[in-house]
Amino acid sequence: MRITAFRSRLAEEFGPLRADTIARDHVFAALGSRTVDQALDAGISTKEIWRAVCDSFEVPAERR
């Protein structure tokens, strides 16, 4: 998935302001103790990042 699609999906799920905060500030153990922004900079795939976000915030399967 492209980064723009990933960012859109994040905003749809959490709202634009919260999505920005999650991407910038929330550290995910599944991403090697990185934030979403750090994981993207490190080259981790958006699919892997999306899975980590969904698992961490218990996003229902139908919206993953």
N, CA, C and O atoms as a Tripos MOL2 file, in Angstrom:
@<TRIPOS>MOLECULE
protein
  256   255    64     0     0
PROTEIN
NO_CHARGES

@<TRIPOS>ATOM
      1 N           0.8470   -1.1580    0.0000 N.3       1 MET1
      2 CA          0.0000    0.0000    0.0000 C.3       1 MET1
      3 C           0.9030    1.2350    0.0000 C.2       1 MET1
      4 O           1.9360    1.2630    0.6690 O.2       1 MET1
      5 N           0.5080    2.2270   -0.7400 N.am      2 ARG2
      6 CA          1.2850    3.4720   -0.8050 C.3       2 ARG2
      7 C           1.1450    4.2500    0.4990 C.2       2 ARG2
      8 O           0.1690    4.0930    1.2330 O.2       2 ARG2
      9 N           2.1310    5.0830    0.7700 N.am      3 ILE3
     10 CA          2.1130    5.8640    2.0060 C.3       3 ILE3
     11 C           0.8880    6.7720    2.0590 C.2       3 ILE3
     12 O           0.2910    6.9350    3.1230 O.2       3 ILE3
     13 N           0.5050    7.3630    0.9320 N.am      4 THR4
     14 CA         -0.6770    8.2390    0.9350 C.3       4 THR4
     15 C          -1.9390    7.4510    1.2790 C.2       4 THR4
     16 O          -2.7910    7.9460    2.0170 O.2       4 THR4
     17 N          -2.0690    6.2340    0.7550 N.am      5 ALA5
     18 CA         -3.2180    5.3900    1.0870 C.3       5 ALA5
     19 C          -3.1830    4.9930    2.5600 C.2       5 ALA5
     20 O          -4.2170    4.9590    3.2270 O.2       5 ALA5
     21 N          -1.9910    4.6950    3.0560 N.am      6 PHE6
     22 CA         -1.8320    4.3540    4.4710 C.3       6 PHE6
     23 C          -2.2610    5.5240    5.3540 C.2       6 PHE6
     24 O          -3.0060    5.3400    6.3160 O.2       6 PHE6
     25 N          -1.7900    6.7180    5.0270 N.am      7 ARG7
     26 CA         -2.1480    7.9100    5.8250 C.3       7 ARG7
     27 C          -3.6500    8.1680    5.7720 C.2       7 ARG7
     28 O          -4.2510    8.5470    6.7770 O.2       7 ARG7
     29 N          -4.2510    7.9670    4.6170 N.am      8 SER8
     30 CA         -5.7030    8.1450    4.4820 C.3       8 SER8
     31 C          -6.4530    7.1380    5.3460 C.2       8 SER8
     32 O          -7.4160    7.4870    6.0290 O.2       8 SER8
     33 N          -6.0110    5.9080    5.3100 N.am      9 ARG9
     34 CA         -6.6490    4.8570    6.1110 C.3       9 ARG9
     35 C          -6.5170    5.1580    7.6020 C.2       9 ARG9
     36 O          -7.4630    4.9650    8.3650 O.2       9 ARG9
     37 N          -5.3570    5.6240    8.0070 N.am     10 LEU10
     38 CA         -5.1250    5.9860    9.4080 C.3      10 LEU10
     39 C          -6.0760    7.1140    9.8300 C.2      10 LEU10
     40 O          -6.6670    7.0660   10.9090 O.2      10 LEU10
     41 N          -6.2130    8.1170    8.9770 N.am     11 ALA11
     42 CA         -7.1090    9.2500    9.2700 C.3      11 ALA11
     43 C          -8.5700    8.8210    9.2880 C.2      11 ALA11
     44 O          -9.3450    9.3110   10.1090 O.2      11 ALA11
     45 N          -8.9560    7.9160    8.3980 N.am     12 GLU12
     46 CA        -10.3330    7.4180    8.3880 C.3      12 GLU12
     47 C         -10.6610    6.6660    9.6700 C.2      12 GLU12
     48 O         -11.7640    6.7840   10.2040 O.2      12 GLU12
     49 N          -9.7050    5.8980   10.1570 N.am     13 GLU13
     50 CA         -9.9370    5.0780   11.3500 C.3      13 GLU13
     51 C          -9.9310    5.9040   12.6290 C.2      13 GLU13
     52 O         -10.7540    5.6770   13.5170 O.2      13 GLU13
     53 N          -9.0160    6.8570   12.7320 N.am     14 PHE14
     54 CA         -8.8180    7.5630   13.9990 C.3      14 PHE14
     55 C          -9.1710    9.0460   13.9710 C.2      14 PHE14
     56 O          -9.1470    9.7090   15.0080 O.2      14 PHE14
     57 N          -9.4940    9.5650   12.8030 N.am     15 GLY15
     58 CA         -9.7090   11.0010   12.6600 C.3      15 GLY15
     59 C          -8.3720   11.6670   12.3670 C.2      15 GLY15
     60 O          -7.3330   11.1770   12.8110 O.2      15 GLY15
     61 N          -8.3760   12.7770   11.6260 N.am     16 PRO16
     62 CA         -7.1160   13.3790   11.1710 C.3      16 PRO16
     63 C          -6.1840   13.8220   12.3050 C.2      16 PRO16
     64 O          -4.9750   13.6010   12.2260 O.2      16 PRO16
     65 N          -6.7170   14.4330   13.3390 N.am     17 LEU17
     66 CA         -5.8460   14.9190   14.4170 C.3      17 LEU17
     67 C          -5.2370   13.7740   15.2210 C.2      17 LEU17
     68 O          -4.0400   13.7650   15.5050 O.2      17 LEU17
     69 N          -6.0770   12.8160   15.5800 N.am     18 ARG18
     70 CA         -5.5600   11.6850   16.3550 C.3      18 ARG18
     71 C          -4.5970   10.8510   15.5170 C.2      18 ARG18
     72 O          -3.6020   10.3490   16.0390 O.2      18 ARG18
     73 N          -4.8780   10.7000   14.2360 N.am     19 ALA19
     74 CA         -3.9840    9.9450   13.3510 C.3      19 ALA19
     75 C          -2.5960   10.5780   13.3240 C.2      19 ALA19
     76 O          -1.5900    9.8690   13.3780 O.2      19 ALA19
     77 N          -2.5350   11.9020   13.2420 N.am     20 ASP20
     78 CA         -1.2390   12.5970   13.2590 C.3      20 ASP20
     79 C          -0.5100   12.3650   14.5740 C.2      20 ASP20
     80 O           0.6990   12.1360   14.5910 O.2      20 ASP20
     81 N          -1.2510   12.4250   15.6720 N.am     21 THR21
     82 CA         -0.6490   12.2040   16.9890 C.3      21 THR21
     83 C          -0.1410   10.7760   17.1250 C.2      21 THR21
     84 O           0.9660   10.5530   17.6140 O.2      21 THR21
     85 N          -0.9450    9.8110   16.6940 N.am     22 ILE22
     86 CA         -0.5200    8.4080   16.7540 C.3      22 ILE22
     87 C           0.7400    8.2040   15.9250 C.2      22 ILE22
     88 O           1.6840    7.5580   16.3790 O.2      22 ILE22
     89 N           0.7600    8.7450   14.7260 N.am     23 ALA23
     90 CA          1.9150    8.5630   13.8290 C.3      23 ALA23
     91 C           3.1820    9.1900   14.4010 C.2      23 ALA23
     92 O           4.2810    8.6650   14.2220 O.2      23 ALA23
     93 N           3.0240   10.2880   15.0730 N.am     24 ARG24
     94 CA          4.1840   11.0360   15.5720 C.3      24 ARG24
     95 C           4.6440   10.5780   16.9550 C.2      24 ARG24
     96 O           5.8430   10.5610   17.2330 O.2      24 ARG24
     97 N           3.6920   10.2030   17.8320 N.am     25 ASP25
     98 CA          4.0200   10.0390   19.2520 C.3      25 ASP25
     99 C           3.9080    8.6270   19.8170 C.2      25 ASP25
    100 O           4.6020    8.3030   20.7810 O.2      25 ASP25
    101 N           3.0660    7.7910   19.2560 N.am     26 HIS26
    102 CA          2.8360    6.4620   19.8400 C.3      26 HIS26
    103 C           3.9460    5.5060   19.4100 C.2      26 HIS26
    104 O           4.2030    5.3380   18.2180 O.2      26 HIS26
    105 N           4.5940    4.8880   20.3780 N.am     27 VAL27
    106 CA          5.6850    3.9460   20.1170 C.3      27 VAL27
    107 C           5.1130    2.5300   20.1180 C.2      27 VAL27
    108 O           4.4360    2.1260   21.0640 O.2      27 VAL27
    109 N           5.3890    1.7890   19.0590 N.am     28 PHE28
    110 CA          4.8720    0.4360   18.8910 C.3      28 PHE28
    111 C           5.9990   -0.5730   19.0790 C.2      28 PHE28
    112 O           6.9960   -0.5370   18.3570 O.2      28 PHE28
    113 N           5.8410   -1.4670   20.0440 N.am     29 ALA29
    114 CA          6.8360   -2.5150   20.2790 C.3      29 ALA29
    115 C           7.0010   -3.3830   19.0300 C.2      29 ALA29
    116 O           8.1130   -3.7960   18.7020 O.2      29 ALA29
    117 N           5.8910   -3.6610   18.3320 N.am     30 ALA30
    118 CA          5.9290   -4.5080   17.1380 C.3      30 ALA30
    119 C           6.7270   -3.8850   15.9990 C.2      30 ALA30
    120 O           7.0850   -4.5690   15.0400 O.2      30 ALA30
    121 N           7.0030   -2.5960   16.1040 N.am     31 LEU31
    122 CA          7.7950   -1.9030   15.0750 C.3      31 LEU31
    123 C           9.2010   -1.5980   15.5840 C.2      31 LEU31
    124 O           9.8530   -0.6690   15.1090 O.2      31 LEU31
    125 N           9.6590   -2.3810   16.5450 N.am     32 GLY32
    126 CA         11.0060   -2.1800   17.0750 C.3      32 GLY32
    127 C          11.1090   -0.9330   17.9270 C.2      32 GLY32
    128 O          12.1190   -0.2300   17.9010 O.2      32 GLY32
    129 N          10.0510   -0.6610   18.6880 N.am     33 SER33
    130 CA          9.9850    0.5280   19.5520 C.3      33 SER33
    131 C          10.1250    1.8180   18.7470 C.2      33 SER33
    132 O          10.8350    2.7460   19.1350 O.2      33 SER33
    133 N           9.4270    1.8440   17.6200 N.am     34 ARG34
    134 CA          9.4030    3.0230   16.7490 C.3      34 ARG34
    135 C           7.9810    3.5730   16.6840 C.2      34 ARG34
    136 O           7.0090    2.8640   16.9460 O.2      34 ARG34
    137 N           7.8850    4.8430   16.3310 N.am     35 THR35
    138 CA          6.6000    5.4250   15.9890 C.3      35 THR35
    139 C           6.2940    5.0600   14.5380 C.2      35 THR35
    140 O           7.1470    4.5150   13.8380 O.2      35 THR35
    141 N           5.0820    5.3600   14.0920 N.am     36 VAL36
    142 CA          4.7330    5.1350   12.6870 C.3      36 VAL36
    143 C           5.6770    5.9180   11.7840 C.2      36 VAL36
    144 O           6.1980    5.3740   10.8100 O.2      36 VAL36
    145 N           5.9010    7.1950   12.1020 N.am     37 ASP37
    146 CA          6.7780    8.0280   11.2680 C.3      37 ASP37
    147 C           8.2020    7.4740   11.2190 C.2      37 ASP37
    148 O           8.8300    7.4640   10.1610 O.2      37 ASP37
    149 N           8.7030    7.0170   12.3520 N.am     38 GLN38
    150 CA         10.0540    6.4420   12.3870 C.3      38 GLN38
    151 C          10.1140    5.1400   11.6020 C.2      38 GLN38
    152 O          11.1000    4.8700   10.9160 O.2      38 GLN38
    153 N           9.0680    4.3390   11.7020 N.am     39 ALA39
    154 CA          9.0230    3.0720   10.9690 C.3      39 ALA39
    155 C           9.0060    3.3240    9.4620 C.2      39 ALA39
    156 O           9.6870    2.6300    8.7060 O.2      39 ALA39
    157 N           8.2310    4.3130    9.0270 N.am     40 LEU40
    158 CA          8.2210    4.6580    7.6060 C.3      40 LEU40
    159 C           9.6060    5.1180    7.1550 C.2      40 LEU40
    160 O          10.0880    4.7100    6.0980 O.2      40 LEU40
    161 N          10.2370    5.9600    7.9510 N.am     41 ASP41
    162 CA         11.5910    6.4350    7.6250 C.3      41 ASP41
    163 C          12.6010    5.2860    7.5770 C.2      41 ASP41
    164 O          13.5720    5.3330    6.8220 O.2      41 ASP41
    165 N          12.3610    4.2570    8.3900 N.am     42 ALA42
    166 CA         13.2650    3.1010    8.4400 C.3      42 ALA42
    167 C          13.0040    2.1150    7.3010 C.2      42 ALA42
    168 O          13.7340    1.1360    7.1430 O.2      42 ALA42
    169 N          11.9610    2.3760    6.5090 N.am     43 GLY43
    170 CA         11.6830    1.5180    5.3700 C.3      43 GLY43
    171 C          10.7970    0.3230    5.6640 C.2      43 GLY43
    172 O          10.6890   -0.5780    4.8330 O.2      43 GLY43
    173 N          10.1680    0.2940    6.8120 N.am     44 ILE44
    174 CA          9.2460   -0.7880    7.1400 C.3      44 ILE44
    175 C           8.0080   -0.6290    6.2660 C.2      44 ILE44
    176 O           7.5370    0.4880    6.0510 O.2      44 ILE44
    177 N           7.4860   -1.7280    5.7660 N.am     45 SER45
    178 CA          6.3530   -1.6650    4.8430 C.3      45 SER45
    179 C           5.1070   -1.1120    5.5290 C.2      45 SER45
    180 O           4.8850   -1.3220    6.7210 O.2      45 SER45
    181 N           4.3090   -0.4060    4.7470 N.am     46 THR46
    182 CA          3.0790    0.1680    5.2940 C.3      46 THR46
    183 C           2.1190   -0.9300    5.7540 C.2      46 THR46
    184 O           1.3610   -0.7250    6.7010 O.2      46 THR46
    185 N           2.1400   -2.0820    5.1020 N.am     47 LYS47
    186 CA          1.2860   -3.1970    5.5330 C.3      47 LYS47
    187 C           1.6660   -3.6660    6.9320 C.2      47 LYS47
    188 O           0.7960   -3.9120    7.7680 O.2      47 LYS47
    189 N           2.9540   -3.7880    7.1820 N.am     48 GLU48
    190 CA          3.4270   -4.2060    8.5030 C.3      48 GLU48
    191 C           3.0760   -3.1560    9.5560 C.2      48 GLU48
    192 O           2.6670   -3.4910   10.6680 O.2      48 GLU48
    193 N           3.2380   -1.9090    9.2010 N.am     49 ILE49
    194 CA          2.9110   -0.8200   10.1300 C.3      49 ILE49
    195 C           1.4150   -0.8110   10.4240 C.2      49 ILE49
    196 O           1.0100   -0.6750   11.5790 O.2      49 ILE49
    197 N           0.5890   -0.9560    9.3800 N.am     50 TRP50
    198 CA         -0.8600   -0.9650    9.5660 C.3      50 TRP50
    199 C          -1.2740   -2.1190   10.4840 C.2      50 TRP50
    200 O          -2.1270   -1.9380   11.3530 O.2      50 TRP50
    201 N          -0.6850   -3.2900   10.2990 N.am     51 ARG51
    202 CA         -0.9880   -4.4300   11.1780 C.3      51 ARG51
    203 C          -0.6460   -4.1110   12.6290 C.2      51 ARG51
    204 O          -1.4150   -4.4340   13.5340 O.2      51 ARG51
    205 N           0.4950   -3.4820   12.8530 N.am     52 ALA52
    206 CA          0.9020   -3.1260   14.2150 C.3      52 ALA52
    207 C          -0.0720   -2.1260   14.8340 C.2      52 ALA52
    208 O          -0.4400   -2.2580   16.0010 O.2      52 ALA52
    209 N          -0.4870   -1.1320   14.0600 N.am     53 VAL53
    210 CA         -1.4490   -0.1430   14.5500 C.3      53 VAL53
    211 C          -2.7690   -0.8300   14.8910 C.2      53 VAL53
    212 O          -3.3300   -0.6120   15.9650 O.2      53 VAL53
    213 N          -3.2560   -1.6520   13.9800 N.am     54 CYS54
    214 CA         -4.5340   -2.3400   14.1960 C.3      54 CYS54
    215 C          -4.4870   -3.2500   15.4170 C.2      54 CYS54
    216 O          -5.4320   -3.2790   16.2050 O.2      54 CYS54
    217 N          -3.3980   -3.9880   15.5780 N.am     55 ASP55
    218 CA         -3.2600   -4.8650   16.7390 C.3      55 ASP55
    219 C          -3.2140   -4.0580   18.0320 C.2      55 ASP55
    220 O          -3.8650   -4.4150   19.0140 O.2      55 ASP55
    221 N          -2.4620   -2.9930   18.0320 N.am     56 SER56
    222 CA         -2.3000   -2.1800   19.2300 C.3      56 SER56
    223 C          -3.5980   -1.5040   19.6640 C.2      56 SER56
    224 O          -3.8860   -1.4050   20.8570 O.2      56 SER56
    225 N          -4.3760   -1.0410   18.6920 N.am     57 PHE57
    226 CA         -5.6080   -0.3120   18.9990 C.3      57 PHE57
    227 C          -6.8620   -1.1740   18.8230 C.2      57 PHE57
    228 O          -7.9810   -0.6610   18.8490 O.2      57 PHE57
    229 N          -6.6690   -2.4870   18.6420 N.am     58 GLU58
    230 CA         -7.7650   -3.4410   18.5260 C.3      58 GLU58
    231 C          -8.8090   -3.0150   17.4870 C.2      58 GLU58
    232 O         -10.0100   -3.0080   17.7550 O.2      58 GLU58
    233 N          -8.3230   -2.6660   16.3120 N.am     59 VAL59
    234 CA         -9.2020   -2.3180   15.1980 C.3      59 VAL59
    235 C          -9.9080   -3.6030   14.7510 C.2      59 VAL59
    236 O          -9.2500   -4.6170   14.5180 O.2      59 VAL59
    237 N         -11.2390   -3.5710   14.6270 N.am     60 PRO60
    238 CA        -11.9670   -4.7800   14.2170 C.3      60 PRO60
    239 C         -11.4860   -5.3000   12.8590 C.2      60 PRO60
    240 O         -11.0630   -4.5350   11.9930 O.2      60 PRO60
    241 N         -11.5620   -6.6070   12.7050 N.am     61 ALA61
    242 CA        -11.0570   -7.2740   11.5040 C.3      61 ALA61
    243 C         -11.6480   -6.7150   10.2160 C.2      61 ALA61
    244 O         -10.9480   -6.6280    9.2070 O.2      61 ALA61
    245 N         -12.9110   -6.3380   10.2300 N.am     62 GLU62
    246 CA        -13.5410   -5.8470    9.0010 C.3      62 GLU62
    247 C         -12.9980   -4.4960    8.5420 C.2      62 GLU62
    248 O         -13.2450   -4.0880    7.4070 O.2      62 GLU62
    249 N         -12.2600   -3.7950    9.4100 N.am     63 ARG63
    250 CA        -11.6830   -2.4960    9.0230 C.3      63 ARG63
    251 C         -10.1600   -2.5660    8.8780 C.2      63 ARG63
    252 O          -9.5130   -1.5320    8.7100 O.2      63 ARG63
    253 N          -9.5910   -3.7440    8.9390 N.am     64 ARG64
    254 CA         -8.1280   -3.8710    8.8370 C.3      64 ARG64
    255 C          -7.6710   -3.8720    7.4110 C.2      64 ARG64
    256 O          -6.4720   -3.9710    7.1470 O.2      64 ARG64
@<TRIPOS>BOND
     1     1     2 1
     2     2     3 1
     3     3     4 2
     4     3     5 am
     5     5     6 1
     6     6     7 1
     7     7     8 2
     8     7     9 am
     9     9    10 1
    10    10    11 1
    11    11    12 2
    12    11    13 am
    13    13    14 1
    14    14    15 1
    15    15    16 2
    16    15    17 am
    17    17    18 1
    18    18    19 1
    19    19    20 2
    20    19    21 am
    21    21    22 1
    22    22    23 1
    23    23    24 2
    24    23    25 am
    25    25    26 1
    26    26    27 1
    27    27    28 2
    28    27    29 am
    29    29    30 1
    30    30    31 1
    31    31    32 2
    32    31    33 am
    33    33    34 1
    34    34    35 1
    35    35    36 2
    36    35    37 am
    37    37    38 1
    38    38    39 1
    39    39    40 2
    40    39    41 am
    41    41    42 1
    42    42    43 1
    43    43    44 2
    44    43    45 am
    45    45    46 1
    46    46    47 1
    47    47    48 2
    48    47    49 am
    49    49    50 1
    50    50    51 1
    51    51    52 2
    52    51    53 am
    53    53    54 1
    54    54    55 1
    55    55    56 2
    56    55    57 am
    57    57    58 1
    58    58    59 1
    59    59    60 2
    60    59    61 am
    61    61    62 1
    62    62    63 1
    63    63    64 2
    64    63    65 am
    65    65    66 1
    66    66    67 1
    67    67    68 2
    68    67    69 am
    69    69    70 1
    70    70    71 1
    71    71    72 2
    72    71    73 am
    73    73    74 1
    74    74    75 1
    75    75    76 2
    76    75    77 am
    77    77    78 1
    78    78    79 1
    79    79    80 2
    80    79    81 am
    81    81    82 1
    82    82    83 1
    83    83    84 2
    84    83    85 am
    85    85    86 1
    86    86    87 1
    87    87    88 2
    88    87    89 am
    89    89    90 1
    90    90    91 1
    91    91    92 2
    92    91    93 am
    93    93    94 1
    94    94    95 1
    95    95    96 2
    96    95    97 am
    97    97    98 1
    98    98    99 1
    99    99   100 2
   100    99   101 am
   101   101   102 1
   102   102   103 1
   103   103   104 2
   104   103   105 am
   105   105   106 1
   106   106   107 1
   107   107   108 2
   108   107   109 am
   109   109   110 1
   110   110   111 1
   111   111   112 2
   112   111   113 am
   113   113   114 1
   114   114   115 1
   115   115   116 2
   116   115   117 am
   117   117   118 1
   118   118   119 1
   119   119   120 2
   120   119   121 am
   121   121   122 1
   122   122   123 1
   123   123   124 2
   124   123   125 am
   125   125   126 1
   126   126   127 1
   127   127   128 2
   128   127   129 am
   129   129   130 1
   130   130   131 1
   131   131   132 2
   132   131   133 am
   133   133   134 1
   134   134   135 1
   135   135   136 2
   136   135   137 am
   137   137   138 1
   138   138   139 1
   139   139   140 2
   140   139   141 am
   141   141   142 1
   142   142   143 1
   143   143   144 2
   144   143   145 am
   145   145   146 1
   146   146   147 1
   147   147   148 2
   148   147   149 am
   149   149   150 1
   150   150   151 1
   151   151   152 2
   152   151   153 am
   153   153   154 1
   154   154   155 1
   155   155   156 2
   156   155   157 am
   157   157   158 1
   158   158   159 1
   159   159   160 2
   160   159   161 am
   161   161   162 1
   162   162   163 1
   163   163   164 2
   164   163   165 am
   165   165   166 1
   166   166   167 1
   167   167   168 2
   168   167   169 am
   169   169   170 1
   170   170   171 1
   171   171   172 2
   172   171   173 am
   173   173   174 1
   174   174   175 1
   175   175   176 2
   176   175   177 am
   177   177   178 1
   178   178   179 1
   179   179   180 2
   180   179   181 am
   181   181   182 1
   182   182   183 1
   183   183   184 2
   184   183   185 am
   185   185   186 1
   186   186   187 1
   187   187   188 2
   188   187   189 am
   189   189   190 1
   190   190   191 1
   191   191   192 2
   192   191   193 am
   193   193   194 1
   194   194   195 1
   195   195   196 2
   196   195   197 am
   197   197   198 1
   198   198   199 1
   199   199   200 2
   200   199   201 am
   201   201   202 1
   202   202   203 1
   203   203   204 2
   204   203   205 am
   205   205   206 1
   206   206   207 1
   207   207   208 2
   208   207   209 am
   209   209   210 1
   210   210   211 1
   211   211   212 2
   212   211   213 am
   213   213   214 1
   214   214   215 1
   215   215   216 2
   216   215   217 am
   217   217   218 1
   218   218   219 1
   219   219   220 2
   220   219   221 am
   221   221   222 1
   222   222   223 1
   223   223   224 2
   224   223   225 am
   225   225   226 1
   226   226   227 1
   227   227   228 2
   228   227   229 am
   229   229   230 1
   230   230   231 1
   231   231   232 2
   232   231   233 am
   233   233   234 1
   234   234   235 1
   235   235   236 2
   236   235   237 am
   237   237   238 1
   238   238   239 1
   239   239   240 2
   240   239   241 am
   241   241   242 1
   242   242   243 1
   243   243   244 2
   244   243   245 am
   245   245   246 1
   246   246   247 1
   247   247   248 2
   248   247   249 am
   249   249   250 1
   250   250   251 1
   251   251   252 2
   252   251   253 am
   253   253   254 1
   254   254   255 1
   255   255   256 2
@<TRIPOS>SUBSTRUCTURE
     1 MET1         2 RESIDUE 1 A MET
     2 ARG2         6 RESIDUE 1 A ARG
     3 ILE3        10 RESIDUE 1 A ILE
     4 THR4        14 RESIDUE 1 A THR
     5 ALA5        18 RESIDUE 1 A ALA
     6 PHE6        22 RESIDUE 1 A PHE
     7 ARG7        26 RESIDUE 1 A ARG
     8 SER8        30 RESIDUE 1 A SER
     9 ARG9        34 RESIDUE 1 A ARG
    10 LEU10       38 RESIDUE 1 A LEU
    11 ALA11       42 RESIDUE 1 A ALA
    12 GLU12       46 RESIDUE 1 A GLU
    13 GLU13       50 RESIDUE 1 A GLU
    14 PHE14       54 RESIDUE 1 A PHE
    15 GLY15       58 RESIDUE 1 A GLY
    16 PRO16       62 RESIDUE 1 A PRO
    17 LEU17       66 RESIDUE 1 A LEU
    18 ARG18       70 RESIDUE 1 A ARG
    19 ALA19       74 RESIDUE 1 A ALA
    20 ASP20       78 RESIDUE 1 A ASP
    21 THR21       82 RESIDUE 1 A THR
    22 ILE22       86 RESIDUE 1 A ILE
    23 ALA23       90 RESIDUE 1 A ALA
    24 ARG24       94 RESIDUE 1 A ARG
    25 ASP25       98 RESIDUE 1 A ASP
    26 HIS26      102 RESIDUE 1 A HIS
    27 VAL27      106 RESIDUE 1 A VAL
    28 PHE28      110 RESIDUE 1 A PHE
    29 ALA29      114 RESIDUE 1 A ALA
    30 ALA30      118 RESIDUE 1 A ALA
    31 LEU31      122 RESIDUE 1 A LEU
    32 GLY32      126 RESIDUE 1 A GLY
    33 SER33      130 RESIDUE 1 A SER
    34 ARG34      134 RESIDUE 1 A ARG
    35 THR35      138 RESIDUE 1 A THR
    36 VAL36      142 RESIDUE 1 A VAL
    37 ASP37      146 RESIDUE 1 A ASP
    38 GLN38      150 RESIDUE 1 A GLN
    39 ALA39      154 RESIDUE 1 A ALA
    40 LEU40      158 RESIDUE 1 A LEU
    41 ASP41      162 RESIDUE 1 A ASP
    42 ALA42      166 RESIDUE 1 A ALA
    43 GLY43      170 RESIDUE 1 A GLY
    44 ILE44      174 RESIDUE 1 A ILE
    45 SER45      178 RESIDUE 1 A SER
    46 THR46      182 RESIDUE 1 A THR
    47 LYS47      186 RESIDUE 1 A LYS
    48 GLU48      190 RESIDUE 1 A GLU
    49 ILE49      194 RESIDUE 1 A ILE
    50 TRP50      198 RESIDUE 1 A TRP
    51 ARG51      202 RESIDUE 1 A ARG
    52 ALA52      206 RESIDUE 1 A ALA
    53 VAL53      210 RESIDUE 1 A VAL
    54 CYS54      214 RESIDUE 1 A CYS
    55 ASP55      218 RESIDUE 1 A ASP
    56 SER56      222 RESIDUE 1 A SER
    57 PHE57      226 RESIDUE 1 A PHE
    58 GLU58      230 RESIDUE 1 A GLU
    59 VAL59      234 RESIDUE 1 A VAL
    60 PRO60      238 RESIDUE 1 A PRO
    61 ALA61      242 RESIDUE 1 A ALA
    62 GLU62      246 RESIDUE 1 A GLU
    63 ARG63      250 RESIDUE 1 A ARG
    64 ARG64      254 RESIDUE 1 A ARG
